[in-house]
Amino acid sequence: MLWTLAVILLILWALGFLAFHVGGGLIHLLLVIALIVIVYRLVTGRRPVV
């Protein structure tokens, strides 16, 4: 679930950065959250339950 959230946040950030460059604060906040989730996921090394 965290991995999916990180991917969604990265996609939203990329779209926002390309389309709405004026409101940069929220867009970069999304990027920071996505990076934190990815790093957390890599550090913990937990696999999703299927």
PDB file of N, CA, C and O in Angstrom, chain B, residues numbered from 101:
ATOM      1  N   MET B 101       0.816  -1.186   0.000  1.00  0.00           N
ATOM      2  CA  MET B 101       0.000   0.000   0.000  1.00  0.00           C
ATOM      3  C   MET B 101       0.870   1.264   0.000  1.00  0.00           C
ATOM      4  O   MET B 101       0.563   2.229  -0.700  1.00  0.00           O
ATOM      5  N   LEU B 102       1.942   1.258   0.777  1.00  0.00           N
ATOM      6  CA  LEU B 102       2.831   2.410   0.806  1.00  0.00           C
ATOM      7  C   LEU B 102       3.505   2.628  -0.542  1.00  0.00           C
ATOM      8  O   LEU B 102       3.693   3.764  -0.977  1.00  0.00           O
ATOM      9  N   TRP B 103       3.864   1.537  -1.193  1.00  0.00           N
ATOM     10  CA  TRP B 103       4.501   1.641  -2.498  1.00  0.00           C
ATOM     11  C   TRP B 103       3.551   2.276  -3.507  1.00  0.00           C
ATOM     12  O   TRP B 103       3.959   3.129  -4.296  1.00  0.00           O
ATOM     13  N   THR B 104       2.291   1.863  -3.483  1.00  0.00           N
ATOM     14  CA  THR B 104       1.281   2.437  -4.372  1.00  0.00           C
ATOM     15  C   THR B 104       1.095   3.916  -4.091  1.00  0.00           C
ATOM     16  O   THR B 104       0.992   4.720  -5.017  1.00  0.00           O
ATOM     17  N   LEU B 105       1.052   4.273  -2.825  1.00  0.00           N
ATOM     18  CA  LEU B 105       0.911   5.670  -2.443  1.00  0.00           C
ATOM     19  C   LEU B 105       2.094   6.497  -2.938  1.00  0.00           C
ATOM     20  O   LEU B 105       1.915   7.614  -3.424  1.00  0.00           O
ATOM     21  N   ALA B 106       3.278   5.960  -2.817  1.00  0.00           N
ATOM     22  CA  ALA B 106       4.473   6.671  -3.279  1.00  0.00           C
ATOM     23  C   ALA B 106       4.437   6.891  -4.782  1.00  0.00           C
ATOM     24  O   ALA B 106       4.779   7.973  -5.261  1.00  0.00           O
ATOM     25  N   VAL B 107       4.027   5.880  -5.524  1.00  0.00           N
ATOM     26  CA  VAL B 107       3.943   6.013  -6.981  1.00  0.00           C
ATOM     27  C   VAL B 107       2.899   7.049  -7.359  1.00  0.00           C
ATOM     28  O   VAL B 107       3.137   7.876  -8.240  1.00  0.00           O
ATOM     29  N   ILE B 108       1.749   7.015  -6.705  1.00  0.00           N
ATOM     30  CA  ILE B 108       0.689   7.996  -6.993  1.00  0.00           C
ATOM     31  C   ILE B 108       1.171   9.408  -6.689  1.00  0.00           C
ATOM     32  O   ILE B 108       0.929  10.326  -7.472  1.00  0.00           O
ATOM     33  N   LEU B 109       1.849   9.589  -5.561  1.00  0.00           N
ATOM     34  CA  LEU B 109       2.358  10.909  -5.212  1.00  0.00           C
ATOM     35  C   LEU B 109       3.407  11.397  -6.210  1.00  0.00           C
ATOM     36  O   LEU B 109       3.439  12.579  -6.551  1.00  0.00           O
ATOM     37  N   LEU B 110       4.261  10.492  -6.675  1.00  0.00           N
ATOM     38  CA  LEU B 110       5.255  10.888  -7.667  1.00  0.00           C
ATOM     39  C   LEU B 110       4.606  11.285  -8.985  1.00  0.00           C
ATOM     40  O   LEU B 110       5.032  12.250  -9.620  1.00  0.00           O
ATOM     41  N   ILE B 111       3.587  10.557  -9.398  1.00  0.00           N
ATOM     42  CA  ILE B 111       2.877  10.895 -10.633  1.00  0.00           C
ATOM     43  C   ILE B 111       2.181  12.242 -10.491  1.00  0.00           C
ATOM     44  O   ILE B 111       2.250  13.074 -11.395  1.00  0.00           O
ATOM     45  N   LEU B 112       1.511  12.461  -9.361  1.00  0.00           N
ATOM     46  CA  LEU B 112       0.863  13.753  -9.133  1.00  0.00           C
ATOM     47  C   LEU B 112       1.870  14.888  -9.104  1.00  0.00           C
ATOM     48  O   LEU B 112       1.603  15.974  -9.619  1.00  0.00           O
ATOM     49  N   TRP B 113       3.025  14.641  -8.503  1.00  0.00           N
ATOM     50  CA  TRP B 113       4.052  15.668  -8.469  1.00  0.00           C
ATOM     51  C   TRP B 113       4.539  15.997  -9.872  1.00  0.00           C
ATOM     52  O   TRP B 113       4.676  17.167 -10.227  1.00  0.00           O
ATOM     53  N   ALA B 114       4.799  14.969 -10.666  1.00  0.00           N
ATOM     54  CA  ALA B 114       5.289  15.196 -12.027  1.00  0.00           C
ATOM     55  C   ALA B 114       4.254  15.950 -12.856  1.00  0.00           C
ATOM     56  O   ALA B 114       4.601  16.885 -13.579  1.00  0.00           O
ATOM     57  N   LEU B 115       2.996  15.555 -12.759  1.00  0.00           N
ATOM     58  CA  LEU B 115       1.943  16.258 -13.495  1.00  0.00           C
ATOM     59  C   LEU B 115       1.811  17.699 -13.019  1.00  0.00           C
ATOM     60  O   LEU B 115       1.681  18.619 -13.827  1.00  0.00           O
ATOM     61  N   GLY B 116       1.844  17.885 -11.730  1.00  0.00           N
ATOM     62  CA  GLY B 116       1.734  19.229 -11.184  1.00  0.00           C
ATOM     63  C   GLY B 116       2.923  20.095 -11.549  1.00  0.00           C
ATOM     64  O   GLY B 116       2.766  21.285 -11.822  1.00  0.00           O
ATOM     65  N   PHE B 117       4.104  19.512 -11.557  1.00  0.00           N
ATOM     66  CA  PHE B 117       5.300  20.272 -11.896  1.00  0.00           C
ATOM     67  C   PHE B 117       5.273  20.716 -13.354  1.00  0.00           C
ATOM     68  O   PHE B 117       5.670  21.835 -13.679  1.00  0.00           O
ATOM     69  N   LEU B 118       4.804  19.832 -14.224  1.00  0.00           N
ATOM     70  CA  LEU B 118       4.761  20.162 -15.651  1.00  0.00           C
ATOM     71  C   LEU B 118       3.598  21.096 -15.988  1.00  0.00           C
ATOM     72  O   LEU B 118       3.756  22.012 -16.795  1.00  0.00           O
ATOM     73  N   ALA B 119       2.452  20.877 -15.387  1.00  0.00           N
ATOM     74  CA  ALA B 119       1.258  21.621 -15.783  1.00  0.00           C
ATOM     75  C   ALA B 119       1.039  22.890 -14.951  1.00  0.00           C
ATOM     76  O   ALA B 119       0.629  23.914 -15.498  1.00  0.00           O
ATOM     77  N   PHE B 120       1.301  22.842 -13.663  1.00  0.00           N
ATOM     78  CA  PHE B 120       0.981  23.959 -12.768  1.00  0.00           C
ATOM     79  C   PHE B 120       2.218  24.399 -12.006  1.00  0.00           C
ATOM     80  O   PHE B 120       2.268  24.287 -10.781  1.00  0.00           O
ATOM     81  N   HIS B 121       3.200  24.892 -12.713  1.00  0.00           N
ATOM     82  CA  HIS B 121       4.482  25.248 -12.103  1.00  0.00           C
ATOM     83  C   HIS B 121       4.343  26.437 -11.146  1.00  0.00           C
ATOM     84  O   HIS B 121       5.237  26.683 -10.336  1.00  0.00           O
ATOM     85  N   VAL B 122       3.249  27.162 -11.231  1.00  0.00           N
ATOM     86  CA  VAL B 122       3.075  28.360 -10.404  1.00  0.00           C
ATOM     87  C   VAL B 122       2.930  28.008  -8.926  1.00  0.00           C
ATOM     88  O   VAL B 122       3.552  28.658  -8.085  1.00  0.00           O
ATOM     89  N   GLY B 123       2.130  27.003  -8.584  1.00  0.00           N
ATOM     90  CA  GLY B 123       1.903  26.633  -7.186  1.00  0.00           C
ATOM     91  C   GLY B 123       2.892  25.609  -6.703  1.00  0.00           C
ATOM     92  O   GLY B 123       2.503  24.497  -6.347  1.00  0.00           O
ATOM     93  N   GLY B 124       4.158  25.950  -6.681  1.00  0.00           N
ATOM     94  CA  GLY B 124       5.232  24.999  -6.426  1.00  0.00           C
ATOM     95  C   GLY B 124       5.298  24.424  -5.026  1.00  0.00           C
ATOM     96  O   GLY B 124       5.858  23.342  -4.849  1.00  0.00           O
ATOM     97  N   GLY B 125       4.750  25.098  -4.016  1.00  0.00           N
ATOM     98  CA  GLY B 125       4.882  24.621  -2.644  1.00  0.00           C
ATOM     99  C   GLY B 125       4.234  23.265  -2.414  1.00  0.00           C
ATOM    100  O   GLY B 125       4.863  22.365  -1.858  1.00  0.00           O
ATOM    101  N   LEU B 126       2.996  23.112  -2.832  1.00  0.00           N
ATOM    102  CA  LEU B 126       2.280  21.851  -2.639  1.00  0.00           C
ATOM    103  C   LEU B 126       2.895  20.727  -3.465  1.00  0.00           C
ATOM    104  O   LEU B 126       2.965  19.583  -3.016  1.00  0.00           O
ATOM    105  N   ILE B 127       3.328  21.052  -4.644  1.00  0.00           N
ATOM    106  CA  ILE B 127       3.905  20.047  -5.536  1.00  0.00           C
ATOM    107  C   ILE B 127       5.184  19.475  -4.931  1.00  0.00           C
ATOM    108  O   ILE B 127       5.385  18.260  -4.940  1.00  0.00           O
ATOM    109  N   HIS B 128       6.035  20.330  -4.414  1.00  0.00           N
ATOM    110  CA  HIS B 128       7.271  19.835  -3.832  1.00  0.00           C
ATOM    111  C   HIS B 128       7.023  19.118  -2.507  1.00  0.00           C
ATOM    112  O   HIS B 128       7.793  18.238  -2.122  1.00  0.00           O
ATOM    113  N   LEU B 129       5.970  19.485  -1.823  1.00  0.00           N
ATOM    114  CA  LEU B 129       5.594  18.747  -0.616  1.00  0.00           C
ATOM    115  C   LEU B 129       5.204  17.317  -0.979  1.00  0.00           C
ATOM    116  O   LEU B 129       5.568  16.379  -0.269  1.00  0.00           O
ATOM    117  N   LEU B 130       4.470  17.139  -2.074  1.00  0.00           N
ATOM    118  CA  LEU B 130       4.118  15.800  -2.538  1.00  0.00           C
ATOM    119  C   LEU B 130       5.369  14.994  -2.876  1.00  0.00           C
ATOM    120  O   LEU B 130       5.441  13.804  -2.570  1.00  0.00           O
ATOM    121  N   LEU B 131       6.339  15.626  -3.496  1.00  0.00           N
ATOM    122  CA  LEU B 131       7.588  14.938  -3.822  1.00  0.00           C
ATOM    123  C   LEU B 131       8.311  14.483  -2.557  1.00  0.00           C
ATOM    124  O   LEU B 131       8.789  13.350  -2.491  1.00  0.00           O
ATOM    125  N   VAL B 132       8.393  15.339  -1.571  1.00  0.00           N
ATOM    126  CA  VAL B 132       9.071  14.993  -0.326  1.00  0.00           C
ATOM    127  C   VAL B 132       8.366  13.833   0.370  1.00  0.00           C
ATOM    128  O   VAL B 132       9.024  12.924   0.876  1.00  0.00           O
ATOM    129  N   ILE B 133       7.034  13.855   0.401  1.00  0.00           N
ATOM    130  CA  ILE B 133       6.279  12.760   1.021  1.00  0.00           C
ATOM    131  C   ILE B 133       6.527  11.460   0.273  1.00  0.00           C
ATOM    132  O   ILE B 133       6.736  10.417   0.893  1.00  0.00           O
ATOM    133  N   ALA B 134       6.505  11.514  -1.064  1.00  0.00           N
ATOM    134  CA  ALA B 134       6.746  10.308  -1.861  1.00  0.00           C
ATOM    135  C   ALA B 134       8.141   9.760  -1.608  1.00  0.00           C
ATOM    136  O   ALA B 134       8.306   8.546  -1.481  1.00  0.00           O
ATOM    137  N   LEU B 135       9.137  10.612  -1.532  1.00  0.00           N
ATOM    138  CA  LEU B 135      10.499  10.151  -1.275  1.00  0.00           C
ATOM    139  C   LEU B 135      10.634   9.537   0.120  1.00  0.00           C
ATOM    140  O   LEU B 135      11.330   8.537   0.293  1.00  0.00           O
ATOM    141  N   ILE B 136       9.973  10.129   1.109  1.00  0.00           N
ATOM    142  CA  ILE B 136      10.012   9.573   2.457  1.00  0.00           C
ATOM    143  C   ILE B 136       9.391   8.178   2.482  1.00  0.00           C
ATOM    144  O   ILE B 136       9.916   7.268   3.124  1.00  0.00           O
ATOM    145  N   VAL B 137       8.271   8.019   1.779  1.00  0.00           N
ATOM    146  CA  VAL B 137       7.614   6.712   1.737  1.00  0.00           C
ATOM    147  C   VAL B 137       8.502   5.683   1.046  1.00  0.00           C
ATOM    148  O   VAL B 137       8.599   4.546   1.507  1.00  0.00           O
ATOM    149  N   ILE B 138       9.149   6.064  -0.048  1.00  0.00           N
ATOM    150  CA  ILE B 138      10.024   5.136  -0.767  1.00  0.00           C
ATOM    151  C   ILE B 138      11.209   4.730   0.104  1.00  0.00           C
ATOM    152  O   ILE B 138      11.549   3.549   0.178  1.00  0.00           O
ATOM    153  N   VAL B 139      11.838   5.699   0.760  1.00  0.00           N
ATOM    154  CA  VAL B 139      12.981   5.392   1.626  1.00  0.00           C
ATOM    155  C   VAL B 139      12.546   4.507   2.782  1.00  0.00           C
ATOM    156  O   VAL B 139      13.245   3.552   3.121  1.00  0.00           O
ATOM    157  N   TYR B 140      11.418   4.801   3.387  1.00  0.00           N
ATOM    158  CA  TYR B 140      10.901   3.968   4.481  1.00  0.00           C
ATOM    159  C   TYR B 140      10.681   2.534   4.005  1.00  0.00           C
ATOM    160  O   TYR B 140      11.011   1.574   4.700  1.00  0.00           O
ATOM    161  N   ARG B 141      10.115   2.414   2.804  1.00  0.00           N
ATOM    162  CA  ARG B 141       9.834   1.092   2.239  1.00  0.00           C
ATOM    163  C   ARG B 141      11.128   0.317   1.981  1.00  0.00           C
ATOM    164  O   ARG B 141      11.193  -0.888   2.225  1.00  0.00           O
ATOM    165  N   LEU B 142      12.142   1.005   1.494  1.00  0.00           N
ATOM    166  CA  LEU B 142      13.426   0.342   1.224  1.00  0.00           C
ATOM    167  C   LEU B 142      14.143  -0.032   2.512  1.00  0.00           C
ATOM    168  O   LEU B 142      14.749  -1.100   2.591  1.00  0.00           O
ATOM    169  N   VAL B 143      14.085   0.827   3.516  1.00  0.00           N
ATOM    170  CA  VAL B 143      14.776   0.553   4.781  1.00  0.00           C
ATOM    171  C   VAL B 143      14.126  -0.605   5.533  1.00  0.00           C
ATOM    172  O   VAL B 143      14.820  -1.481   6.050  1.00  0.00           O
ATOM    173  N   THR B 144      12.794  -0.611   5.596  1.00  0.00           N
ATOM    174  CA  THR B 144      12.136  -1.678   6.343  1.00  0.00           C
ATOM    175  C   THR B 144      12.201  -2.998   5.608  1.00  0.00           C
ATOM    176  O   THR B 144      12.282  -4.049   6.243  1.00  0.00           O
ATOM    177  N   GLY B 145      12.168  -2.975   4.288  1.00  0.00           N
ATOM    178  CA  GLY B 145      12.298  -4.191   3.505  1.00  0.00           C
ATOM    179  C   GLY B 145      11.128  -5.135   3.615  1.00  0.00           C
ATOM    180  O   GLY B 145      11.250  -6.310   3.268  1.00  0.00           O
ATOM    181  N   ARG B 146       9.996  -4.652   4.088  1.00  0.00           N
ATOM    182  CA  ARG B 146       8.818  -5.517   4.222  1.00  0.00           C
ATOM    183  C   ARG B 146       8.169  -5.731   2.871  1.00  0.00           C
ATOM    184  O   ARG B 146       8.140  -4.832   2.030  1.00  0.00           O
ATOM    185  N   ARG B 147       7.656  -6.911   2.676  1.00  0.00           N
ATOM    186  CA  ARG B 147       6.951  -7.256   1.446  1.00  0.00           C
ATOM    187  C   ARG B 147       5.449  -7.210   1.698  1.00  0.00           C
ATOM    188  O   ARG B 147       4.997  -7.561   2.788  1.00  0.00           O
ATOM    189  N   PRO B 148       4.671  -6.786   0.712  1.00  0.00           N
ATOM    190  CA  PRO B 148       3.206  -6.771   0.891  1.00  0.00           C
ATOM    191  C   PRO B 148       2.640  -8.181   0.982  1.00  0.00           C
ATOM    192  O   PRO B 148       3.144  -9.102   0.340  1.00  0.00           O
ATOM    193  N   VAL B 149       1.617  -8.343   1.763  1.00  0.00           N
ATOM    194  CA  VAL B 149       0.964  -9.640   1.909  1.00  0.00           C
ATOM    195  C   VAL B 149       0.008  -9.827   0.738  1.00  0.00           C
ATOM    196  O   VAL B 149      -0.855  -8.989   0.477  1.00  0.00           O
ATOM    197  N   VAL B 150       0.180 -10.939   0.044  1.00  0.00           N
ATOM    198  CA  VAL B 150      -0.651 -11.192  -1.146  1.00  0.00           C
ATOM    199  C   VAL B 150      -1.724 -12.195  -0.811  1.00  0.00           C
ATOM    200  O   VAL B 150      -2.531 -12.547  -1.671  1.00  0.00           O
TER     201      VAL B 150
END
